[in-house]
């Protein structure tokens, strides 16, 4: 594996390579990230993984400064997975003018669900992913379904801007107790970690209720919120949406997803389950 820190060097390599599958990350890699790499190996001859903690997608008071940066450990994991290139630019390389003057503005979906609680987050995500696509020029790129809204934003951007990249969704990686794998899980103390799988259980209960005939989505959402609040969670939202568009679910919709974001202590966790009604 070769570690590249500059756009110029990566572009030189890209001109001499065949097909490329890309996995953009912010580092501090876990098994969920490595599952993306494994899928990427099925998509192309060469694998590029980027590690960059993107300031643009962090809001005021969020964890940009304390977000775990573990480049050496990450590089060892990627080397073991057979990755060809680790692209690890610094901020000055990716944002040479300090601030990004041109940004990718997603549609109103960016202001819903997680976007309602993280203003500007999806603008920052879309902008950095667009930049990385322009730099790496991959044939395919793998994204995890845990960040379901992010995946929808990236799919929409690629379609709307005619970016020639195949977006490959990859199922959420989970711990044995069901907790969705996330770099932020390490912020949880022991008691919070024991409580954290409840989020997935509550979502499963919501899915089961819909599948057994309950179509009062607002009532189901509120019940899920109450279940979490009773156990010390601060809930941003639990919502049932149409899976393809992420529009608010209607009674005739067949392909659904229930999504949630909630905090345990200072740690914000997200999760979702796709299902058919």
C-alpha positions as CSV (number, residue, x, y, z in Angstrom):
1,X,0.0,0.0,0.0
2,X,1.2,3.5,-0.9
3,X,0.3,6.5,1.3
4,X,-0.3,9.7,-0.7
5,X,-0.7,13.1,0.9
6,X,-1.0,15.4,-2.2
7,X,-3.5,15.8,-5.0
8,X,-0.8,16.0,-7.6
9,X,0.8,12.7,-6.6
10,X,-2.6,11.0,-6.5
11,X,-3.5,12.3,-10.0
12,X,-0.2,11.0,-11.3
13,X,-1.0,7.5,-9.9
14,X,-4.6,7.7,-11.2
15,X,-3.4,8.2,-14.8
16,X,-1.5,5.0,-14.7
17,X,-4.1,2.8,-13.0
18,X,-7.1,0.8,-14.2
19,X,-10.5,0.8,-12.6
20,X,-10.7,2.2,-9.1
21,X,-13.2,1.8,-6.2
22,X,-13.1,4.5,-3.6
23,X,-14.0,4.5,0.2
24,X,-14.0,8.0,1.7
25,X,-13.6,8.0,5.5
26,X,-12.7,10.3,8.4
27,X,-10.4,7.6,9.8
28,X,-10.5,5.8,13.2
29,X,-11.4,2.8,11.2
30,X,-13.5,-0.1,12.6
31,X,-15.0,-3.2,11.1
32,X,-17.8,-1.2,9.4
33,X,-15.2,0.7,7.4
34,X,-13.4,-2.5,6.6
35,X,-16.6,-4.0,5.2
36,X,-16.7,-1.1,2.8
37,X,-13.2,-1.9,1.7
38,X,-14.1,-5.6,1.2
39,X,-17.1,-4.6,-1.0
40,X,-14.8,-2.1,-2.9
41,X,-12.5,-5.0,-3.8
42,X,-15.4,-6.6,-5.7
43,X,-16.0,-3.4,-7.7
44,X,-12.7,-2.6,-9.3
45,X,-9.0,-3.5,-9.8
46,X,-7.6,-0.9,-7.4
47,X,-8.8,0.4,-4.0
48,X,-8.3,4.0,-2.8
49,X,-9.3,4.9,0.8
50,X,-9.2,8.5,1.9
51,X,-8.8,9.6,5.5
52,X,-9.7,13.3,6.1
53,X,-11.6,14.8,9.1
54,X,-13.7,17.4,7.2
55,X,-14.2,20.6,9.1
56,X,-17.0,21.7,6.8
57,X,-19.4,19.0,8.1
58,X,-19.0,19.8,11.8
59,X,-21.2,22.4,13.4
60,X,-20.3,24.8,16.2
61,X,-19.8,22.9,19.5
62,X,-19.5,19.5,17.7
63,X,-16.5,17.1,18.1
64,X,-14.2,18.3,15.3
65,X,-11.2,18.9,17.6
66,X,-11.6,15.7,19.6
67,X,-12.6,13.4,16.8
68,X,-10.2,10.5,17.0
69,X,-7.3,10.7,14.6
70,X,-5.4,7.4,14.4
71,X,-3.6,7.4,11.0
72,X,-0.9,4.9,11.8
73,X,-3.3,2.3,13.2
74,X,-5.7,2.9,10.3
75,X,-2.9,2.5,7.7
76,X,-2.0,-0.9,9.2
77,X,-5.6,-2.1,9.0
78,X,-5.9,-0.9,5.3
79,X,-2.6,-2.5,4.4
80,X,-3.8,-5.8,5.8
81,X,-7.0,-5.5,3.7
82,X,-5.0,-5.1,0.5
83,X,-5.8,-1.4,-0.2
84,X,-3.6,0.1,-3.0
85,X,-3.7,3.8,-2.0
86,X,-4.3,5.6,1.3
87,X,-5.0,9.2,0.4
88,X,-4.4,11.3,3.6
89,X,-4.4,15.0,2.7
90,X,-4.1,17.7,5.3
91,X,-6.5,20.7,5.5
92,X,-4.2,23.0,3.5
93,X,-4.0,20.5,0.7
94,X,-7.8,20.0,0.4
95,X,-8.7,23.6,1.3
96,X,-5.8,25.7,0.0
97,X,-7.7,29.0,0.3
98,X,-8.6,28.3,4.0
99,X,-12.3,28.6,3.3
100,X,-14.2,26.8,0.5
101,X,-15.7,29.4,-1.7
102,X,-17.8,27.1,-3.9
103,X,-20.0,24.6,-2.1
104,X,-22.4,21.9,-3.2
105,X,-25.9,22.8,-2.0
106,X,-28.2,19.8,-1.5
107,X,-32.0,20.1,-1.8
108,X,-34.2,20.6,1.2
109,X,-33.6,17.1,2.4
110,X,-30.4,18.5,4.0
111,X,-32.6,20.4,6.5
112,X,-34.6,17.4,7.6
113,X,-33.9,14.5,10.0
114,X,-30.3,14.9,11.0
115,X,-30.0,18.1,9.0
116,X,-32.6,19.8,11.3
117,X,-30.2,19.3,14.2
118,X,-26.9,19.8,12.3
119,X,-27.3,22.9,10.1
120,X,-24.9,22.9,7.2
121,X,-23.7,19.3,7.8
122,X,-24.9,17.8,4.5
123,X,-23.6,20.8,2.6
124,X,-20.2,20.0,4.1
125,X,-20.5,16.3,3.3
126,X,-21.6,16.9,-0.3
127,X,-18.9,19.4,-0.9
128,X,-16.0,17.3,0.4
129,X,-17.3,14.2,-1.4
130,X,-17.6,16.1,-4.7
131,X,-14.0,17.3,-4.2
132,X,-12.8,13.8,-3.5
133,X,-14.6,12.4,-6.5
134,X,-12.9,15.0,-8.7
135,X,-9.5,14.2,-7.2
136,X,-9.7,10.4,-7.2
137,X,-12.0,10.0,-10.2
138,X,-13.2,6.6,-9.1
139,X,-15.4,4.2,-11.1
140,X,-17.3,3.2,-8.0
141,X,-17.6,4.4,-4.4
142,X,-18.8,2.5,-1.3
143,X,-20.9,4.2,1.4
144,X,-22.5,2.6,4.5
145,X,-26.2,2.5,5.0
146,X,-25.8,3.5,8.7
147,X,-25.5,7.1,7.4
148,X,-28.7,6.6,5.4
149,X,-29.5,10.3,4.8
150,X,-25.9,10.9,3.8
151,X,-26.1,8.1,1.3
152,X,-29.3,9.6,-0.1
153,X,-27.7,13.0,-0.5
154,X,-24.6,11.5,-2.2
155,X,-26.8,9.5,-4.6
156,X,-28.8,12.6,-5.5
157,X,-25.7,14.7,-6.0
158,X,-24.1,12.1,-8.3
159,X,-27.4,11.8,-10.4
160,X,-28.1,15.5,-10.5
161,X,-24.6,16.6,-11.4
162,X,-23.9,13.8,-13.8
163,X,-20.9,12.5,-11.9
164,X,-19.7,9.2,-13.5
165,X,-19.4,7.3,-10.2
166,X,-21.4,4.2,-9.3
167,X,-22.5,4.5,-5.7
168,X,-22.5,1.2,-3.9
169,X,-24.5,1.0,-0.6
170,X,-23.2,-1.4,2.0
171,X,-25.2,-2.8,4.9
172,X,-24.6,-1.4,8.4
173,X,-22.0,-3.2,10.4
174,X,-23.1,-4.1,13.9
175,X,-21.7,-5.4,17.2
176,X,-23.0,-8.7,18.5
177,X,-25.6,-6.9,20.6
178,X,-26.9,-5.0,17.6
179,X,-25.3,-1.6,18.1
180,X,-24.4,0.0,14.8
181,X,-20.6,0.3,14.5
182,X,-19.4,3.9,14.7
183,X,-16.2,5.7,15.6
184,X,-18.2,7.7,18.1
185,X,-19.1,4.6,20.1
186,X,-15.8,4.9,22.0
187,X,-17.1,8.1,23.6
188,X,-19.6,5.9,25.5
189,X,-18.8,5.0,29.1
190,X,-19.4,1.4,30.3
191,X,-23.0,2.1,31.4
192,X,-23.9,4.0,28.2
193,X,-22.3,1.2,26.1
194,X,-24.6,-1.3,27.8
195,X,-27.6,0.8,27.2
196,X,-26.7,1.8,23.6
197,X,-28.2,-1.3,21.8
198,X,-31.7,-0.2,22.9
199,X,-31.8,2.1,20.0
200,X,-31.7,-0.8,17.5
201,X,-34.2,-2.8,19.6
202,X,-36.7,0.1,19.6
203,X,-36.4,0.5,15.8
204,X,-37.0,-3.3,15.4
205,X,-40.1,-3.0,17.6
206,X,-41.3,-0.2,15.4
207,X,-40.7,-2.3,12.2
208,X,-42.6,-5.3,13.8
209,X,-45.6,-3.1,14.6
210,X,-45.8,-1.8,11.1
211,X,-45.5,-5.3,9.7
212,X,-48.3,-6.5,11.9
213,X,-50.7,-3.9,10.5
214,X,-50.2,-0.7,12.5
215,X,-50.1,2.2,10.1
216,X,-50.4,5.0,12.6
217,X,-46.8,6.2,11.9
218,X,-47.0,9.3,14.1
219,X,-48.1,7.2,17.1
220,X,-45.4,4.6,16.5
221,X,-42.7,7.3,16.2
222,X,-43.9,9.0,19.5
223,X,-44.0,5.6,21.3
224,X,-40.4,4.9,20.2
225,X,-39.3,8.3,21.4
226,X,-40.9,7.7,24.8
227,X,-39.3,4.3,25.1
228,X,-35.9,5.9,24.7
229,X,-36.6,8.9,26.9
230,X,-37.7,6.6,29.7
231,X,-34.2,5.1,29.7
232,X,-32.3,8.4,29.8
233,X,-31.9,9.1,26.1
234,X,-32.2,12.6,24.6
235,X,-34.0,12.0,21.3
236,X,-33.6,14.2,18.2
237,X,-36.0,12.2,16.2
238,X,-37.5,8.8,15.3
239,X,-39.2,8.9,11.9
240,X,-40.6,6.5,9.3
241,X,-39.9,7.5,5.7
242,X,-40.2,6.2,2.2
243,X,-36.9,4.4,1.6
244,X,-36.1,5.6,-1.9
245,X,-37.0,9.3,-1.6
246,X,-36.8,9.8,2.1
247,X,-40.2,11.6,1.8
248,X,-42.5,11.3,4.8
249,X,-44.1,7.9,4.6
250,X,-47.7,7.6,3.3
251,X,-50.1,4.8,3.8
252,X,-49.6,3.3,0.3
253,X,-45.8,3.2,0.5
254,X,-44.3,-0.3,0.5
255,X,-40.6,0.3,0.9
256,X,-39.9,2.0,4.2
257,X,-37.1,3.0,6.5
258,X,-37.3,4.0,10.1
259,X,-34.5,6.3,11.2
260,X,-33.4,7.7,14.5
261,X,-30.9,9.9,16.1
262,X,-30.5,10.2,19.9
263,X,-28.0,11.0,22.5
264,X,-26.6,9.0,25.5
265,X,-24.8,11.5,27.6
266,X,-22.7,13.5,25.2
267,X,-22.7,10.9,22.4
268,X,-25.0,11.2,19.5
269,X,-25.9,7.9,17.9
270,X,-27.8,7.2,14.7
271,X,-29.4,4.1,13.2
272,X,-32.0,2.9,10.8
273,X,-33.7,-0.2,9.5
274,X,-35.0,-0.6,5.9
275,X,-38.1,-2.8,5.6
276,X,-41.2,-3.6,3.5
277,X,-44.6,-2.9,4.8
